[in-house]
Amino acid sequence: MTIEQIYTGCLAQGAYYIESNGEAAIIDPLREVTPYLKRAAKDNAKIMYVFETHFHADFVSGHVTLAEKTGAPIIYGPNANPTFEALIATDGQEFKLGKTTIKVLHTPGHTLESTTYLLKDENGKDHAIFSGDTLFLGDVGRPDLAQKGAMTQDDLAGLLYDSLRSKIMPLADDVTVYPAHGAGSACGKNMMKETVDLLGNQKKVNYALRADMTKAEFIKEVTDGLAPPPEYFPLNVKMNREGYEDISEVLKRGHTALDAEDFETAANTTGAVVLDVRHQNDFINGHIPRSIFIGLHGDFAPWVGALIADTEQPLLLIVPEGKEEETLTRLSRVGFDGTIGYLKGGIEAWRHAGKDLDTLASQPAAEAAEKIRNTEQPVFDVRKKEEYRAERLTDAVNTPLGKLNSYLSSFPKGESFFIHCAGGYRSVIAASILKSRGIHNMVNIEGGFNILKADGLETVGQACSGS
């Protein structure tokens, strides 16, 4: 028996390959399915099943394409209602895979169709669970993504409480937990950095598995502090439930090189967002006016989803040479299939064509720290609320990047102000959005809060402020 976690860090997502005696199953695949096909070919194994733990909200799964290429059935747990052909399993149903068995454990709560898959070894012993978004390491899935009719997030949280205690907690401590996500995913609140653990350890460290916890306590804890889900989540659920275009067609269409004239014409006539995915320092030094920066080297796809939101939005790309296909692939993972093309020759081609370039006012943190000490220049912190609450500059105002459009009226219209994040990536995203909205009087702090703090600026936080 072989179990392999295929983890994609930029999405904090774990897909799984299971093989036994020449038969393989894939759980929660990403949209680009070639890695799973190659993995099975390496073992000379036939993919027998494509298991989905639920309709994912934060990425587009590869279930439809993988089923088409292999003939393997797509399997969901109870309550799933896809519009394509799939096998809707019953609670407790078992599937033979070589010498092993995969058992369906219906675990509603994150969503109504959420299902955990229990892997039994060739001797029938419980070996591992593939828990999807039902159970994370250190956390559980948020219960506010699948509210229907009169069902509230509290109702779903109550279902999740029952699922954990009736289906997962009774399992042996030596069962391995393989979740669908790790730290950084918006599908939970406070996940551990590890991506695999024993259930026994989770029973000790995961607040949601506390043996003496009442349902009321669980509902309060699991719903407390939930930030609103990103706006692209329902659009990804729709694609996962109804199907989608093959990624190869998406890549082919988007891989269109446009010279500066054609690129400018497309930008002016199609309503496309010009998305610059280079390093933030390159964007600072020169970019196309009104373009949006979301750097490929960071949490690229989730930020595109959160900030651009509409998966049907046409895009034009500024991409480092050789990174075109990677950019298109990562966009398609979160359902952004509308790329028109990219600027051939990059920003230098734009410059050589005599087109206008803009820059972003930016200062190293050490220089900015000196001005903050000696002036009253406003400072805006675009980190998440929980980061800000934990520790912040004394007079900084929190305008979280994920909801920046809601804070546009907070920024001064005339005087210059500073903007920072933790390390310098998110603040440039924020600055590019502000500039596209006509706000140009900001100075980005390079290196962000981490260096400002190291430079000795006064900070406050929960521990010392009591809030």
Salt bridges, closest charged atoms under 4 A:
GLU4 OE1 - ARG39 NE 2.57
ASP28 OD1 - HIS56 NE2 2.93
GLU32 OE2 - ARG333 NH2 2.54
ASP43 OD2 - ARG39 NH1 3.01
GLU52 OE1 - HIS56 NE2 3.26
ASP58 OD2 - HIS181 NE2 3.11
ASP91 OD2 - LYS167 NZ 2.88
ASP126 OD1 - LYS120 NZ 2.68
ASP133 OD2 - HIS54 NE2 3.39
ASP133 OD2 - HIS110 NE2 3.24
ASP133 OD1 - HIS181 NE2 3.76
ASP144 OD1 - ARG142 NE 2.72
ASP162 OD2 - LYS215 NZ 3.05
ASP173 OD1 - LYS203 NZ 2.91
ASP174 OD2 - LYS125 NZ 2.87
GLU194 OE2 - LYS193 NZ 3.26
ASP212 OD1 - ARG210 NE 3.23
GLU217 OE1 - ARG210 NH2 3.82
GLU221 OE2 - ARG210 NH1 3.41
GLU242 OE1 - LYS238 NZ 2.99
GLU242 OE2 - ARG241 NH2 3.59
GLU245 OE2 - ARG253 NH1 3.01
GLU261 OE2 - LYS355 NZ 2.94
GLU264 OE1 - LYS355 NZ 2.59
ASP276 OD2 - ARG278 NH2 2.79
GLU326 OE1 - LYS323 NZ 3.20
GLU326 OE2 - ARG330 NH1 3.05
ASP337 OD2 - ARG31 NH2 2.87
GLU348 OE2 - ARG351 NE 3.29
GLU348 OE1 - HIS352 NE2 3.83
ASP358 OD2 - HIS287 NE2 3.98
ASP358 OD2 - LYS435 NZ 3.17
GLU370 OE1 - ARG373 NH1 3.36
ASP381 OD2 - ARG383 NH2 2.73
ASP381 OD2 - HIS420 NE2 3.72
GLU387 OE1 - ARG426 NH1 2.77
GLU391 OE1 - LYS453 NZ 2.83
ASP455 OD2 - ARG373 NH2 3.36
